[in-house]
Amino acid sequence: MADSQLVIAPKVADVPAHPLPFKGKLLSGDRAELPPAVAMSLSDSSPLTFTYREELTHDDYHIPLLLSAVDPGSWLGNPTGDIGVTAFASLSISAGDTVIGDYTAKEHVSESYSLYTQASHKEVDAAARAAVRQRLDQKIYADEARLAQAAASARKSPTASVGQ
């Protein structure tokens, strides 16, 4: 019997989460759905703002039951279907009307199932969300020095609080 396993493509490197070198206020998005670096860097009193959006799309594939019933491989535990989820996320970091960081990420996660195993949509959704948030964290961390400098400049600028 084949074990089903989650497949994340491309592989997301595991980077330890840490707060950003500045704080920001969540302008748009759900606090419970933020990438870890952003979640650790929230402050309602900051002139910098975060705007976050996340979307999921699903693609399921299954072999028709009639074909599975007559295929000996199905009875041996070969996959009879696949649940796939693509997560897309975007994050903008702004100082007033000036965008100092704009990031997007897209990750696909899939899990196969057989006549003997079931894939959980909830599990695949959670894995896709975690992967896309981790990918955004990687992009932010790679740009961390520039973001810190832009955030420091924005705090010194009198126009940084425009529109806040």
PABAVEX-798631 format. One record per residue (C-alpha): x, y, z. Coordinates in steps of 0.001 Angstrom, whole numbers, plus 500000, padded with zeros to 6 digits. Example, Ala and Ser with C-alpha at 12.3 -4.5 7.8 and 13.67 -1.06 7.14 Angstrom:
# residues 2
512300495500507800513670498940507140
//
This chain:
# residues 164
500000500000500000501467503386499010501575506173501577500358509552500421502549512508501173502305516239500687504370517534497812505415521183497776506891522320494477509335523979494401510734523058497791510557525946500255513720526319502338513139526261506071514283529639507414513864530420511131511333533233511495512386536448513177510852539928513465511668542631510955513956545502512043510905547812512090507269547691513156504182548187511010500433548487511354498173545997509546496064548067507160494474545190505239494453541446505787493792538954508557496223538895511501495848535104511719496990534675508099500183536738508065503676535467507272505552534955510582507995537866510046505109540292509546503063538865512436506054539374514770506467542966513582502990544395514191502396547611516103499222549690515960501212552889516564503647552587513641503536554991510675504475552060508399501667549837507127501310546263505898498721545185503330498364541422502938496194539289500662496079535529500241494114533409497752493764529661497272492784527781494142492044524067494090492568521454491422491425517911492057492063514961489803490614511511490208490405508376488137486761507471487564485602504865490065484662502399487333488227502470485952489694502209489448487541499166490137488932497228487170492552498413487471494644495934489509497059498717490426494271500552492252493667497479494403497389497347495191497325500905496538498414502945493501497119506535493521493597507016492233493572510773492555495315513931493621494288517041495539496188520176494571496146523659496070497893526739494750498344529572497244499031533101496031499932535899498428500878539541498110502365541866500712502945545602500459504853547642503011504165551362502863505180554595504529502297556955503894501711556989500153505135555501499379505463551747498869508820550636500290508308546924499653506003544929497392506216541132497346504281538260495804504630534514496148502924531481494684503243527901495936501601524655494856500994521731497209499513518392496248498675515103497905497808511836496199495268509392497529494297505799496818491406503474497519492952502915500974494040506442501911492213509730501868493673513156501329492359515994503449491534519298501761492090521032505090495591519556505436496578520480501860495148524016502264497137524514505482500352523261503846499882525603500859499246528587503144502310527781505252504488527372502132503432530677500564503907532548503855507354531018504268508260532009500681507207535613501425509316535588504587512315534455502508511805537342500078511444539875502894514532538560504707516560538790501480515520542458501240515749543159504981518688545617504911517087547782502204513721547677503977515298548725507297516972551687505602513749552702503816511766552373507055514287554515508954514155557177506228510354557120506267510237557669510038512453560765509646510362562146506767507475564461507702505352562991504883505566559456506256502345559878508228500340561363505330497110559442504892497470557578508185
//
